[in-house]
């Protein structure tokens, strides 16, 4: 409710306020990424490439796959990879079974740097660690819901969250506690067990029995 005579809000609707809050969180994470990258003489894109190669597949360690993962143009990733190769942090080798393709991997030096930057989000995690457990679980579920809707709207190219996976069976309406089920691993998922990025993810078009 807007009070009489109050100044016009920059974000008058609830939806606009939610998006503005997410935008501020994104800005804070961008600052953390930039600081971590600068510490090791990297660009933010180079940091993301190293972090992704360090975490392992998916995606396939190829330029186009990484570009889609980061929602950037192929040349942006190509430039980052060229620089990382010059620095001796990434190597490119022909695919053992397909001579037309190349595989990317970290060198020993690249693995050392990737390990050093792998916890660049730690300050943000410390900030969220003070949230009450129940509130944190609800926040995670809400954010996964937002990611799912943004993925459906094609605002996010890649989603490997539980809520967009064909192996995921959500808890029934009114279930308390809300215990979901993962068909791939065949085990229950408590609210805190939901994954944002799962290597075993399949698109929701996956046919369930």
Protein Blocks (a to p, Z undefined) as FASTA:
>chain_A
ZZehiacdfblbfklmmmmmmmmmmmmmmmmmmmmmmmnopafklmmmmmmmmnopaddd
dfklmmmmnopafklmmmmmmmmmmnopaccdddfklmkbccddddfklmmmmmmmmmmm
mmmmmmmmmpcfklmmmmmmmmmmmmmmmmmnopafbdcbfklcfkbccddehiacdddd
dfklopacdfklpcfbdfkbccfklccZZ
